[in-house]
Every structure is written in structure tokens, then in C-alpha cells.
């Protein structure tokens, strides 16, 4: 994890868009929570398979699927003509589905996606399960998946009232129903790579 500036408690959108070093970061309440290096091949393989599944399904429909990197400004209003330079919350999920075209801007997503998927690693598990889940909950994300490549499981959280609650846990033999997209199930045998025997 890198360090973007000395005062990590006051990172703003205005500062972020003026970076010239090509680094990307995730920020909650002005604090940088993640500046991860390039993902591992296993992570990228899972992300690619999911992108194929979701991308094929939403082709020609109102909803759109986006794979990282894309900045998601969770708490902004998509109907505003511009973003406040003092924005202090944005994340870069591994995959999202957005069904409101007003939220899709030229180089960012403004407002909560309908579905968010994070592929965890040992270093990101706490952030994805705690900090990000609470942020997605507060923003009103309807469905949140946490994918654990090491254990080949998917945790599915659904928004009930104002809380993202764990609805089910699926393993590599299961097909996961996508609640925000009608009649779509993701067969995890097509998503998780075969693990080599020791």
C-alpha cells in the first residue's frame, strides 16, 4: 500500500484528479483505505469470468456492468451538474451493475450501484467485509457480493431496510441467483479456477 499524501485524513476529489503519478486509491471519509498493487492472476481470472457472464446478460438491456478500475462516488447526487471538489468518499469495486443511466458519467459512477462485487485477498478482507460493506449499506447498494478465491465461496448480502444482511453463502458447485437482474444465475464452476492438487 502506497501513501499519496502526508495528511491521509483530508484526501479530496480535487486532490485525487490532479495526481500525475497514475496511482489510484479508495477513500472513505477522506481517509485512504486502499492503494493496492496490480491484482494477482487468480483475481483477474475471476474478474474476467464474471465480466463475461454479467456483460453478456446485460447486453441490450438498461443495466450496465463495469469492471475495475472505475471510480464510484457513492454519496453524490447523479442529478447535479458537477461534483463538489470536497468529495471525500469514492471506491473502486471489482465489478458493479448500474441500472440508472443517470448515474453513468464519462469517467465515473455517481451514486450507489445496484450490485457491487468485491474479490477479496488476505490483505483486503477486513476492509471489504467491514469498511466497504458499511459504506455500501449507507449508500443504499441493493446487493453486495464478497468473493473469496482462497476458499472458493461467495457471500451474498442483500439490502433489507437500511441494512446489508448476509442472505447466503455459496461454494464452487453452486449457481448464485442475481437478485437485481431477473432470471440470471452465475454458475460458480465457470468462475472459480480449478485448484491444482498439492
C-alpha positions as CSV (number, residue, x, y, z in Angstrom):
1,X,0.0,0.0,0.0
2,X,1.4,3.3,-1.0
3,X,1.0,6.8,0.5
4,X,-0.4,9.5,-1.6
5,X,-0.1,12.5,0.8
6,X,1.0,13.1,4.3
7,X,-2.4,14.0,5.6
8,X,-4.5,10.9,4.8
9,X,-7.4,12.3,6.7
10,X,-8.1,15.0,4.3
11,X,-8.0,13.4,0.8
12,X,-10.5,15.0,-1.6
13,X,-11.7,14.5,-5.1
14,X,-10.0,17.8,-6.1
15,X,-6.6,16.4,-5.0
16,X,-7.3,13.0,-6.5
17,X,-8.0,14.2,-10.0
18,X,-4.7,16.3,-10.0
19,X,-2.5,13.3,-9.3
20,X,0.1,12.8,-12.1
21,X,1.6,9.6,-10.9
22,X,-1.1,7.3,-12.3
23,X,-1.9,5.8,-8.9
24,X,-5.5,5.0,-8.0
25,X,-6.9,4.9,-4.4
26,X,-10.1,4.3,-2.5
27,X,-11.2,6.9,0.1
28,X,-13.8,6.9,2.8
29,X,-14.4,10.0,4.9
30,X,-11.2,11.5,3.4
31,X,-9.0,8.6,4.6
32,X,-7.2,6.5,2.0
33,X,-8.2,2.9,2.7
34,X,-6.6,1.2,-0.2
35,X,-3.9,1.7,-2.8
36,X,-3.4,-1.8,-3.9
37,X,-0.8,-3.0,-6.4
38,X,-2.0,-4.8,-9.6
39,X,-4.2,-7.8,-8.8
40,X,-2.9,-11.4,-8.9
41,X,-3.7,-13.6,-11.9
42,X,-6.3,-15.6,-9.9
43,X,-8.1,-12.4,-9.0
44,X,-8.0,-11.2,-12.7
45,X,-9.3,-14.6,-13.9
46,X,-12.3,-14.5,-11.6
47,X,-13.0,-10.9,-12.6
48,X,-12.8,-11.7,-16.3
49,X,-15.2,-14.6,-16.0
50,X,-17.7,-12.5,-14.0
51,X,-17.3,-9.7,-16.6
52,X,-18.2,-12.2,-19.4
53,X,-21.2,-13.5,-17.5
54,X,-22.6,-10.1,-16.5
55,X,-21.6,-8.4,-19.7
56,X,-23.4,-11.0,-21.9
57,X,-26.5,-10.8,-19.8
58,X,-26.9,-7.0,-19.8
59,X,-26.1,-6.5,-23.4
60,X,-29.0,-4.6,-25.0
61,X,-30.7,-4.0,-21.6
62,X,-31.0,-0.9,-19.5
63,X,-28.5,-2.1,-16.9
64,X,-24.7,-1.9,-17.5
65,X,-21.9,-3.9,-16.0
66,X,-18.5,-2.3,-15.3
67,X,-15.2,-4.0,-14.2
68,X,-12.5,-2.2,-12.3
69,X,-11.0,0.2,-12.5
70,X,-13.9,2.7,-12.4
71,X,-14.4,5.3,-9.6
72,X,-17.7,5.1,-7.8
73,X,-18.7,8.2,-5.8
74,X,-21.2,6.6,-3.5
75,X,-22.8,9.5,-1.8
76,X,-23.0,12.0,-4.7
77,X,-26.2,13.1,-6.4
78,X,-26.3,11.9,-10.1
79,X,-28.6,14.8,-11.0
80,X,-26.2,17.6,-10.0
81,X,-24.4,19.2,-12.9
82,X,-20.9,18.9,-11.3
83,X,-19.3,17.2,-8.3
84,X,-18.2,19.2,-5.2
85,X,-14.4,19.4,-5.2
86,X,-14.5,18.5,-1.5
87,X,-16.0,15.0,-2.1
88,X,-14.3,12.6,0.4
89,X,-15.8,9.2,-0.5
90,X,-15.1,7.0,-3.5
91,X,-14.4,3.4,-4.1
92,X,-13.2,1.2,-7.0
93,X,-15.1,-2.1,-6.8
94,X,-14.1,-5.1,-8.8
95,X,-17.4,-5.2,-10.6
96,X,-20.6,-3.3,-10.5
97,X,-24.0,-3.3,-12.1
98,X,-25.8,0.1,-12.6
99,X,-29.4,0.2,-13.8
100,X,-29.9,4.0,-13.6
101,X,-28.3,5.6,-16.7
102,X,-28.2,9.0,-15.0
103,X,-25.5,7.6,-12.6
104,X,-23.2,6.7,-15.5
105,X,-20.9,9.6,-16.3
106,X,-18.0,9.8,-18.7
107,X,-15.3,8.6,-16.3
108,X,-17.1,7.8,-13.1
109,X,-20.2,6.5,-11.5
110,X,-22.2,8.9,-9.4
111,X,-24.4,7.3,-6.7
112,X,-24.9,3.8,-5.5
113,X,-24.7,0.9,-8.0
114,X,-27.4,-1.7,-7.8
115,X,-24.9,-4.6,-7.4
116,X,-21.3,-4.4,-6.1
117,X,-18.8,-7.3,-6.2
118,X,-15.5,-7.3,-4.4
119,X,-12.9,-10.1,-4.8
120,X,-11.0,-10.3,-1.6
121,X,-7.4,-11.1,-0.7
122,X,-5.9,-11.7,2.7
123,X,-4.9,-8.0,2.8
124,X,-8.3,-6.6,1.8
125,X,-10.7,-8.9,3.6
126,X,-11.2,-6.7,6.6
127,X,-11.8,-3.6,4.5
128,X,-14.2,-5.4,2.2
129,X,-16.2,-7.0,5.0
130,X,-16.3,-4.0,7.3
131,X,-15.5,-0.6,5.9
132,X,-16.7,-1.1,2.4
133,X,-19.8,-3.1,3.4
134,X,-20.9,-0.4,5.8
135,X,-20.3,2.3,3.1
136,X,-22.3,0.3,0.5
137,X,-25.0,-0.2,3.1
138,X,-25.2,3.5,3.9
139,X,-25.3,4.4,0.2
140,X,-28.2,2.0,-0.5
141,X,-26.5,-0.6,-2.6
142,X,-29.1,-3.4,-3.1
143,X,-26.9,-6.4,-3.4
144,X,-23.2,-7.0,-2.4
145,X,-21.1,-10.0,-3.2
146,X,-17.8,-10.8,-1.4
147,X,-15.9,-13.4,-3.4
148,X,-13.2,-15.4,-1.5
149,X,-10.9,-17.0,-4.1
150,X,-8.9,-18.9,-1.5
151,X,-11.9,-20.8,-0.1
152,X,-13.9,-20.6,-3.4
153,X,-17.0,-19.2,-1.8
154,X,-19.3,-16.2,-2.5
155,X,-21.1,-14.4,0.3
156,X,-24.2,-12.6,-0.9
157,X,-25.6,-9.6,1.1
158,X,-29.0,-8.1,0.4
159,X,-30.3,-4.7,1.5
160,X,-33.2,-5.2,3.9
161,X,-34.5,-1.9,5.2
162,X,-31.2,0.0,5.8
163,X,-29.0,-3.0,6.5
164,X,-27.0,-5.2,4.1
165,X,-27.6,-8.6,5.6
166,X,-25.9,-11.9,4.7
167,X,-28.5,-13.8,2.7
168,X,-26.5,-16.9,1.7
169,X,-23.0,-18.3,1.2
170,X,-22.3,-20.3,-2.0
171,X,-19.5,-22.7,-2.9
172,X,-17.9,-23.6,-6.2
173,X,-20.6,-26.2,-7.0
174,X,-23.5,-23.7,-6.7
175,X,-25.2,-21.3,-9.1
176,X,-25.8,-17.9,-7.5
177,X,-29.0,-16.1,-8.3
178,X,-28.5,-12.4,-9.0
179,X,-31.3,-10.6,-7.2
180,X,-31.1,-7.3,-9.1
181,X,-31.2,-8.9,-12.5
182,X,-34.2,-11.1,-13.3
183,X,-33.6,-14.7,-14.3
184,X,-29.7,-14.5,-14.1
185,X,-27.8,-17.2,-12.1
186,X,-24.0,-17.3,-12.1
187,X,-22.6,-20.9,-12.2
188,X,-19.5,-20.7,-9.9
189,X,-18.0,-23.7,-11.8
190,X,-17.5,-21.2,-14.6
191,X,-16.0,-18.6,-12.3
192,X,-13.6,-20.3,-9.9
193,X,-10.4,-21.7,-11.5
194,X,-9.5,-25.4,-10.9
195,X,-7.2,-25.6,-8.0
196,X,-4.1,-27.7,-8.5
197,X,-3.6,-30.6,-6.1
198,X,-0.6,-30.4,-3.8
